Amino acid sequence: MEHGLVVMRRMKSVMSVYTGKRSISWEKTVEKMTPYLLVLPALVSLFIFTLLPLIMTLLLSATNWNLISDGFDWIAFENYKRLMSEHDFWNVVKNTFVFSFFSVGFTLIFAILSAVLLDKKIMGVRFFRSFMFLPYITPMVAISTVWIWMFDQHFGLINWVLGLFRIGPAPWLTKPGWAITALIIMKIWKVLGYYTIMLLAGMQNIPDHLYEAARIDGAGEGFIFRKITLPLLSPYILFVMIVAIIASFQDFDQIFMMTRGGPANSTNMIIYYLYQFGFNFFEVGYACSVAVILFTVLFLITWFQMYISKKWVNYL
């Protein structure tokens, strides 16, 4: 009898140890899986709305699908060969790079200067910061409508102001060189406040003791700006450059509302060229090949910026 009780007790102790080990193992498994379960919704969204469209675009670029038919033929690299031989495509690429270079360049210069001014502790500076940000949050369709009137050759506000200085009316939206200039001016006005606020935030993160030490040593404001502000602001400048270039290559609303790629195809950009072939001419395969080229160009530009940033970007 006693021997049986001893055996039962040992079995219970073994079972309790085994059960305890199982519970510990289960808790560790749950603990390891919890982070993956938490990020799973984001990963699913990333796959459905980002990776899957990229894969489908790449696949469709090798077809002649016309958006309407339920079938298509695989034509491999024919769309890309056609793309490389199209004179209109290279004209569109040139327009896009010109628009991006001047709009991003001038926006960056003006944003840095505006951030310096708005960083001053003067009365009403908060109002000016908010006021500068207003154009960015205003819908592009409404802004484009207003700017079309402002750029009107006969009744526009801009030509009226130029007339006060005895300057003849400019054909802002009716001649090739003037039209892309008008788009650049409007683009700078639209996004200047957004990038100014970004750079202002970076400027306010620079430690004050660096400025105080420089002023004690007798450094002037110009020297302080060149040797302290700009170097320590360089990570934010890099971010603004990357974001601004990507956004300039993807501008669509402004072109669609104001010029439709004209006059004489002088303001047609890559993204609008893609739209034309995809939804006007129903050549989806060709449009997808344009999208792949656009993605590749932006990827290479971003990679190049990150690569050369090691030589001029300074981190605290």
Secondary structure, DSSP 8 states (H G I E B T S, - for coil): -HHHHHHHHHHHHHHHHHHHHHHHHHHHHHHHHHHHHHHHHHHHHHIIIIIHHHHHHHHHTTB---SSSS---B-TTHHHHHHHH-HHHHHHHHHHHHHHHHHHHHHHHHHHHHHHHHTS--TTHHHHHHHHHHHHHS-HHHHHHHHHHHT-TTT-HHHHHHHHTT-----TTTSHHHHHHHHHHHHHHHHHHHHHHHHHHHHHTS-HHHHHHHHHTT--HHHHIIIIIHHHHHHHHHHHHHHHHHHHHT--HHHHHHTTT-STTTT--HHHHHHIIIIIS--HHHHHHHHHHHHHHHHHHHHHHHHHHHHH----
